[in-house]
Amino acid sequence: MTIFERALVLLEKAHNVMDHLFITYGSTDWQIVILLYINMAACYQNLNKVPEAIAAIENALWNFKMKDEFTLADMPQRIWFLELETQLKI
């Protein structure tokens, strides 16, 4: 098992914890969820699993859009998402 495969296992466990918190308490830290998906996408990309990487980025973008408000501080992250999404589709 490669380091990226092991990382994906840990990221999935962390994602399950975040899901549990959302189901139990009705809220979650969206930044953590977004970072989980970004890191999953990076792992998938390093494993040459492009469709999975694209799906992870799409999930990160969806969660990013679920945030209540956007600030100027969010713009670098939003631009990074768009750049990464474009690279994955090329």
DONULO-863036 format. One line per 4 residues: for each residue x negated, z, y of N, C-alpha, C, O. Coordinates in nm, 2 decimals, decimal comma, padded with zeros to 4 digits. Layout:
REM residues N
X:Z:Y:X:Z:Y:X:Z:Y:X:Z:Y | ... .
***
This chain:
REM residues 90
-00,09:00,00:-00,12:00,00:00,00:00,00:-00,09:00,00:00,12:-00,18:00,08:00,14 | -00,06:-00,09:00,21:-00,14:-00,11:00,34:-00,10:00,00:00,44:00,00:00,07:00,42 | -00,19:00,01:00,54:-00,16:00,11:00,64:-00,03:00,08:00,72:00,04:00,17:00,76 | 00,00:-00,05:00,73:00,12:-00,09:00,80:00,25:-00,06:00,71:00,35:-00,03:00,77 .
00,23:-00,08:00,58:00,35:-00,05:00,49:00,37:00,10:00,49:00,49:00,15:00,49 | 00,27:00,18:00,50:00,28:00,33:00,50:00,34:00,37:00,64:00,43:00,46:00,64 | 00,30:00,30:00,74:00,36:00,33:00,87:00,51:00,30:00,88:00,58:00,38:00,93 | 00,55:00,19:00,81:00,69:00,16:00,81:00,77:00,26:00,74:00,88:00,29:00,78 .
00,71:00,32:00,63:00,78:00,43:00,56:00,81:00,54:00,65:00,92:00,60:00,65 | 00,71:00,58:00,72:00,72:00,70:00,81:00,81:00,67:00,93:00,89:00,75:00,97 | 00,81:00,54:00,98:00,90:00,51:01,09:01,04:00,51:01,04:01,13:00,55:01,12 | 01,07:00,46:00,92:01,20:00,46:00,87:01,25:00,61:00,85:01,37:00,64:00,88 .
01,16:00,70:00,81:01,20:00,84:00,80:01,24:00,90:00,94:01,34:00,97:00,95 | 01,16:00,86:01,03:01,18:00,91:01,17:01,31:00,85:01,22:01,39:00,92:01,29 | 01,34:00,73:01,19:01,46:00,66:01,23:01,58:00,73:01,17:01,69:00,75:01,23 | 01,57:00,77:01,04:01,68:00,84:00,97:01,71:00,97:01,04:01,82:01,01:01,05 .
01,60:01,04:01,09:01,62:01,17:01,16:01,70:01,14:01,29:01,79:01,22:01,32 | 01,66:01,04:01,36:01,73:01,01:01,49:01,88:00,97:01,46:01,96:01,01:01,54 | 01,90:00,90:01,35:02,04:00,87:01,32:02,12:01,00:01,29:02,23:01,01:01,33 | 02,06:01,09:01,21:02,12:01,21:01,18:02,15:01,29:01,31:02,26:01,35:01,32 .
02,06:01,30:01,40:02,08:01,37:01,52:02,20:01,31:01,60:02,28:01,38:01,66 | 02,20:01,17:01,60:02,31:01,11:01,68:02,45:01,13:01,61:02,54:01,16:01,68 | 02,45:01,13:01,48:02,58:01,15:01,41:02,62:01,30:01,43:02,74:01,33:01,45 | 02,52:01,39:01,42:02,56:01,53:01,42:02,59:01,58:01,56:02,69:01,65:01,58 .
02,51:01,54:01,66:02,53:01,59:01,80:02,58:01,49:01,90:02,61:01,53:02,01 | 02,60:01,37:01,86:02,66:01,27:01,94:02,56:01,21:02,05:02,61:01,14:02,14 | 02,44:01,25:02,04:02,34:01,20:02,14:02,20:01,19:02,08:02,18:01,24:01,97 | 02,12:01,11:02,14:01,98:01,09:02,09:01,89:01,06:02,20:01,94:01,03:02,31 .
01,77:01,06:02,18:01,67:01,02:02,28:01,64:00,87:02,26:01,57:00,83:02,17 | 01,70:00,79:02,35:01,69:00,64:02,34:01,55:00,59:02,34:01,52:00,49:02,28 | 01,47:00,66:02,42:01,33:00,61:02,43:01,26:00,62:02,30:01,18:00,54:02,26 | 01,28:00,73:02,23:01,22:00,74:02,09:01,27:00,64:02,00:01,19:00,57:01,93 .
01,40:00,61:02,00:01,46:00,51:01,92:01,40:00,37:01,95:01,36:00,30:01,86 | 01,39:00,34:02,08:01,33:00,21:02,12:01,18:00,20:02,07:01,14:00,10:02,02 | 01,11:00,31:02,09:00,97:00,31:02,05:00,95:00,30:01,90:00,86:00,23:01,85 | 01,05:00,35:01,82:01,05:00,34:01,68:01,06:00,19:01,64:00,98:00,14:01,56 .
01,15:00,12:01,70:01,17:-00,02:01,68:01,06:-00,10:01,72:01,02:-00,20:01,65 | 01,00:-00,07:01,83:00,88:-00,14:01,88:00,76:-00,13:01,78:00,70:-00,23:01,74 | 00,74:-00,01:01,73:00,64:00,01:01,63:00,67:-00,05:01,50:00,58:-00,10:01,43 | 00,79:-00,05:01,46:00,83:-00,13:01,34:00,80:-00,27:01,35:00,75:-00,34:01,26 .
00,84:-00,33:01,47:00,81:-00,47:01,49:00,66:-00,50:01,48:00,62:-00,60:01,43 | 00,58:-00,41:01,54:00,43:-00,44:01,53:00,39:-00,43:01,39:00,30:-00,51:01,35 | 00,44:-00,34:01,31:00,40:-00,34:01,17:00,44:-00,46:01,09:00,36:-00,52:01,02 | 00,57:-00,50:01,11:00,62:-00,62:01,05:00,53:-00,74:01,09:00,50:-00,83:01,01 .
00,50:-00,75:01,22:00,42:-00,86:01,26:00,28:-00,87:01,19:00,24:-00,97:01,15 | 00,22:-00,75:01,18:00,09:-00,74:01,11:00,10:-00,77:00,96:00,00:-00,81:00,90 | 00,22:-00,76:00,91:00,24:-00,79:00,77:00,29:-00,93:00,75:00,33:-00,97:00,64 | 00,30:-01,01:00,86:00,35:-01,15:00,86:00,49:-01,16:00,82:00,53:-01,26:00,75 .
00,57:-01,06:00,85:00,71:-01,06:00,82:00,79:-01,08:00,95:00,84:-00,99:01,01 | 00,78:-01,21:01,00:00,83:-01,24:01,13:00,98:-01,22:01,14:01,02:-01,17:01,25 | 01,07:-01,26:01,04:01,21:-01,23:01,06:01,24:-01,08:01,08:01,32:-01,04:01,16 | 01,17:-01,00:01,01:01,19:-00,85:01,02:01,14:-00,80:01,16:01,20:-00,72:01,22 .
01,03:-00,86:01,21:00,97:-00,82:01,34:01,07:-00,86:01,45:01,10:-00,78:01,54 | 01,13:-00,98:01,44:01,23:-01,02:01,54:01,35:-00,93:01,53:01,40:-00,90:01,64 | 01,40:-00,90:01,41:01,51:-00,81:01,40:01,48:-00,67:01,47:01,57:-00,61:01,53 | 01,36:-00,62:01,45:01,32:-00,49:01,51:01,32:-00,50:01,66:01,37:-00,41:01,73 .
01,27:-00,61:01,71:01,27:-00,63:01,86:01,41:-00,64:01,91:01,44:-00,59:02,02 | 01,49:-00,71:01,84:01,63:-00,73:01,88:01,70:-00,59:01,88:01,78:-00,56:01,98 | 01,67:-00,51:01,78:01,73:-00,37:01,78:01,68:-00,29:01,90:01,75:-00,21:01,96 | 01,55:-00,30:01,93:01,49:-00,23:02,04:01,56:-00,28:02,17:01,59:-00,19:02,26 .
01,58:-00,41:02,19:01,64:-00,46:02,31:01,79:-00,41:02,32:01,83:-00,38:02,43 | 01,86:-00,41:02,21:02,00:-00,36:02,21:02,00:-00,22:02,25:02,08:-00,18:02,34 | 01,91:-00,14:02,20:01,91:00,01:02,24:01,87:00,02:02,38:01,92:00,11:02,45 | 01,78:-00,06:02,43:01,74:-00,06:02,57:01,85:-00,09:02,66:01,87:-00,03:02,76 .
01,94:-00,18:02,62:02,05:-00,22:02,70:02,16:-00,11:02,70:02,25:-00,11:02,78 | 02,16:-00,02:02,60:02,26:00,08:02,58:02,23:00,20:02,68:02,31:00,28:02,70 | 02,11:00,20:02,73:02,08:00,30:02,83:02,18:00,29:02,95:02,22:00,19:02,98 | 02,21:00,41:03,01:02,31:00,41:03,11:02,26:00,34:03,24:02,35:00,28:03,30 .
02,14:00,35:03,27:02,09:00,28:03,40:01,95:00,23:03,38:01,87:00,29:03,30 | 01,92:00,13:03,46:01,78:00,08:03,46:01,72:00,12:03,59:01,78:00,12:03,69 | 01,59:00,15:03,58:01,52:00,18:03,70:01,40:00,08:03,71:01,37:00,01:03,62 | 01,33:00,08:03,82:01,21:00,00:03,84:01,11:00,04:03,74:01,03:-00,05:03,69 .
01,10:00,16:03,70:01,01:00,21:03,60:01,03:00,14:03,46:00,94:00,13:03,38 | 01,16:00,10:03,44:01,19:00,03:03,31:01,14:-00,12:03,31:01,14:-00,18:03,20 | 01,11:-00,17:03,42:01,08:-00,32:03,43:00,96:-00,36:03,34:00,97:-00,46:03,27 | 00,85:-00,29:03,35:00,74:-00,33:03,26:00,77:-00,34:03,11:00,73:-00,43:03,04 .
00,85:-00,24:03,07:00,89:-00,24:02,93:00,98:-00,35:02,90:00,97:-00,42:02,80 | 01,07:-00,38:02,99:01,17:-00,50:02,97:01,09:-00,63:02,97:01,12:-00,72:02,89 | 00,99:-00,65:03,06:00,91:-00,77:03,06:00,83:-00,78:02,93:00,82:-00,88:02,87 | 00,78:-00,66:02,88:00,70:-00,66:02,76:00,79:-00,71:02,64:00,75:-00,78:02,56 .
00,92:-00,66:02,64:01,01:-00,70:02,53:01,03:-00,85:02,53:01,02:-00,91:02,43 | 01,05:-00,90:02,65:01,08:-01,05:02,66:00,95:-01,13:02,62:00,97:-01,23:02,55 | 00,84:-01,08:02,66:00,71:-01,15:02,62:00,70:-01,15:02,47:00,67:-01,25:02,40 | 00,72:-01,03:02,41:00,70:-01,02:02,26:00,80:-01,10:02,19:00,77:-01,16:02,09 .
00,93:-01,10:02,24:01,03:-01,17:02,17:01,00:-01,32:02,17:01,02:-01,39:02,08 | 00,95:-01,37:02,29:00,91:-01,51:02,30:00,80:-01,54:02,20:00,80:-01,65:02,14 | 00,70:-01,46:02,19:00,58:-01,48:02,10:00,63:-01,49:01,96:00,58:-01,57:01,88 | 00,72:-01,40:01,92:00,77:-01,40:01,78:00,85:-01,52:01,75:00,85:-01,56:01,63 .
00,92:-01,58:01,84:01,00:-01,70:01,81:00,92:-01,83:01,82:00,97:-01,93:01,77 | 00,80:-01,82:01,86:00,72:-01,95:01,87:00,66:-01,97:01,73:00,59:-02,07:01,72 .
***
